[in-house]
C-alpha cells in the first residue's frame, strides 16, 4: 500500500500485526519504536516484527510518501 503524509500528519502508536517493511518514497518521515527515533528519507526503509509498536510522523514542511509492505503468513 502507498501512504501519504501531509506536513505535521501522524500515525499514532500501533502494534504491528505482521512483519512490516516501510520504504519512504518521497520526503522525510520520523519513526519511533521501542524508545528509538529515526528519520528516514527517500529509499530508506525500516522493518518491524509482529508485536512491535511504532508511530510515524511527518515533521517536515513538505508532503511525504511511503510504501508499506506487510508479510502475510
N, C-alpha and C positions, 0 to 999 in steps of 0.2 A: 504494500500500500504506500502511497505517497502522501505525506502530511506537510501542511504549510503552516507557518507561524508568523503572524504579523509582529512588529516590534512590541515588546512587553508581554506577548502571549506566553502562557504557561500550561503545561500538563501537570496536574497535581500528583502527589505521591501515589504510586500504584505498584502492586506486586506483579511481576511477570508470570503469566500463566504457563508459558512455554519458553524454550530458548528463543531469544530475540536478538537480532542484529539491527542496529541503526546506522545508516550511512547518510551523512549530511551531503546534500547535492548542491546547495546554494546558501550563502550567508554563514552565520555562526549560531550554534546552539550550545547552551550550557546544560550538562547532565550532572545530577547529584545523586549519588548512591552510596549507601553504607558509610556516610560521613566524608566521602571524597567527591570533589567537584572537578570537572574537566570541561573545557570549552573546545568544541570541535568545529573545524572549517570544512570547506568543500573537499569531498572524497575521503574525509576522516571517518572512522567507524568505531563503534563500541559494541560489545557483546555482553548480554546478561543471561544468566541461567535462571531456570524456574524458581520462583520464590523471592528473587532479588527485588528490592523496592528501588524506585527511581523517580526523579522529577526531571522535567525538561523545560527550559525557559529560553526565550529569545531576549537577551539583554541588549541587543544592538539596536540601531536606529533603522535597520533595513530588514525586509522580509527574509525569511529563511525557509528552506525545504529539506525534507529528509525522506529517504526510502526506509520503510520498516519491513523487515523480513522475519516472519515467525515460522519456526520449525515445528511442524505438527508430527506427533508420533503416530 
